[in-house]
Amino acid sequence: MNRITLSGFAGSGKTTIGKTLAKTLRWEFISIGNFSREYADNYGMDINSFQNFCQKNPEIDQKIDNHFTELINKKSNVIIDYRLGYYFINNTFNVLLQVSKDEAVNRLLKAGRSKEFKEQSVEHIGNIINKRNNLMKQRFIDIYKTDFTDTNNYDLVINTDKYKNVESIINLIINKANLCTY
């Protein structure tokens, strides 16, 4: 297997785990979030406004997914941060990362992503994340008839709140995917 997808809500660790796993395996890391942020910039929007825009314009989601999928399916030795990776990407080991709302907010604040939110209170950010996650989940159900939070879609499900460090999660993924490190 030469592709691993990471899925989960905002703050679950997709980027941190993905980058660390890619470095460990000497693979490439690609994030749909960064890809979507570029689209948002092209529309003159921040990511939250763009998510709302996509809710009303599902053809934009389909355009992004088609473009991203075409790009990724040509690659090998890649870690993919993509909530719908299990659905669109061929020949993958699919991982769902779960996280509590409080931990997600703490991680986003530590990662410097608070600028995505107009108000900086933990409660406000938690509410916005919840709303964004639920809108995204429903949007994908409406468009593609698939629920990225359904654990049956994955080879491995990890509650990242339970781990003290990223390395423990990386080792778990490598072992479960039967990968070798060099």
N, C-alpha and C positions, 0 to 999 in steps of 0.2 A: 504494500500500500504506500503510495507516495503523495497522498493529500490528507490533511486533517482539517476538519471544519470545527470551529468553536462557535457556539451559539449561547445566547442568554440575554437577560435584561441588562440595561445600562448599569455599569458598576460591578458586574459579576466577575470581571477580571479578564475578559476576552483579549484586550490589547496587551496587558502586562504579561499574561500567560502566553499569549501568541508570540510575542516578541522574544520572550525568554526561551520558549520551546524551539522557535526557529533558530535562534543562536546556538542552542545546545545541539540541534540536529544538523546545523549548517544548511538550513533550508531558507527559503524566502518567506517573508510574512506580508500578507496583503489584507487590508481591512476595507470592508464595504462602507464602514463609517467615514473613513477618509474620502472614499470615492463619492459618497453621498454629500459630504461637506463641499466637495468641489462643485457638484451640481448645484447645491444651495447657493454657493458664491456666484455661480453663473446666472442664477435667478435673482441675485441681490438680496438673499435672505440668510438669516442664521438657521441653524439646524432645526430648532424647535418650530419656527415659522414654516420652514420647508416641509417638515413632517405633516403639519396641518394642511399645507398646500397639496401634498401628495394624497392626503385623505380625500380631498375633493377632486383630485385629478389622477385616478389610478393608472392612467396610461403613462404617467411619469415614472411611477414605481416599476411598471413593466419595462419601460425603456432602460432604466438603470439596471434592473435585474438581468435583462437580456444582454446588455453590454458587458456587465461584470461577469456573467456566466460564460460568455464566449471567450473572454480574456482568460479566465481561470481554467477552463477545461482544456486549454492548450498547454498548460503548465504542469510540471511535476515537481516533487520535493518542495511543497508549499504548505504553509499553515494559513488558513483562511478564516478571518473573523467575519462571519456571515450568518445571520440568523436563519436564513433559508438554505444554507449550504447543503444540508442533508437532502433537500428537495431538488436542487438544481445541479449540484456538482457531482460528476461521475467518479466512481472508484475512490471513495473516501472512508475514513474512520471519523465518525461524527460524535462530538462531545457537547453536552449541554452543561453549562456552568450556571449554578443557581446561587442566589445571594439574598440576604434579608434587605429590606428597604433601608434600615438604619446603616448597615454596613455599606450599601451602595452609595448612599449620600456621603459618608465619611471618605470613601475611596475617591469619589469625584472631586471632593474638596481638596484632598491631598494631591490629586493629579493636576490641579490648577484649572479644572474645567468649570469652575463656578462662573466664569464670564458668559457661559451659555444661558445663565439665568438672570433675570432682571433684578430680583430681590435675592439677597444672600443668606437669608435665614435657612437653617436646616429644615425646618418644617415646610417652607415654601419650596425648596429644592426637592424634597421628598415627594411633595404633591405633584410637582411638575414631572418628575421622573415617572411616578406612578401613572399619570395621565398619558405621557408619551409612550410608555411601555404598553399600556392597554390599547391605545389607539393603533400602535404598530401591530400588535397581535391581531386585533380585529380587522385591520386593513388587509393583512395577509390571508386571514380566513376568508374575507369577502372576495379578494382577487383570485387567490390560488386554491382555496378550499383546504388549507393545511394550517395546523396550529404548531408553531415552533416551540411551544412550551410543553407539548405532549412528549413525555419521556420515552414513549414507544418508538419515536423517530431516531433514537440515538443508540450508539454502541456503548457509551459511557456517560453517566450522569454524576456530577460532582457538586456538592454543596460547598462552595469555596469559603464560607464562614468558618468551617470546621478545621481549616488548615492554618498553621502558624506561618508558613512561608511558601513562596511560589515554587521552590525546588521540590517540595513534597508533591505538589500537584503535577509538576512536570514529570517526575519519576513515575507517578501513577499512570499518566497518559502513555508514556513510553512503554511501560510494562504491559498495559492492557492492549495497546496497539501492536505489541510484539515488534518493536523497533529496536535497532541497535544504534548506539552512539559510538562515534569514532574517537 
